[in-house]
Amino acid sequence: MAARDALSEAKTRMAEALALELSKISDKTRRFPPLIREMFEKISSDFHLEQLHKEAS
């Protein structure tokens, strides 16, 4: 509960640090929930964005 309360009170300050830590997770299926990954893929497709580098499998 304390971690949740801290994040709730400092959302903008913690966002970058949290995102960096999540992106370090070696299991790519755990990095982003499936719906979030789908959202990013849809945005990329709609705006014709290209991935700069491929993730290591």
N, C-alpha and C positions, 0 to 999 in steps of 0.2 A: 504494500500500500504506500509506503514512503516513496518508493521510486515513482509510482504513478502520480502521487501528489507533486513531487518535484518536477516531473515532466509537464504536468498540467499548468503549473505556475510559471514555467520558463520555456514555453513552447518554441518561441522564436530563437532563443539563445541556444537551445539544445538541438534544434533541427539539423544543423550541419554536422555536428559531432555524431549524432545518432545515424544519419545517412552514411557517413564515412565508415562507421563501425559495421553497419549492415552490409555495405558493399564489400567488406573484407571476408564475409562468410564464405568458406571454400565450397560448400554445397550450394550450387546455384539455384536449386529448387527451393531453398530456404531463404534466399536473399530478399525476394519480393513475393508477396502473395500472388497467386495466379491471376486474380482480377486486376491487380495493379500492373502486372506485366502485360496483360492484354490491353489495358488502357494505354500504356506507353507505346505498344506496338501499333495500336489504332491511330494514335496521334502522329507517330512517325510515318505511317502509311498515308494518312490524310494530308500531311504537309510535305510529303516526298522527302523525308529526312533520311540520310544514310548513316549507318553505324560507322563510327570512326575506326574501331578495331573490334575484332571478334573476341568473345570471351573464350578463355581456355576451357576445354571440355573436361 
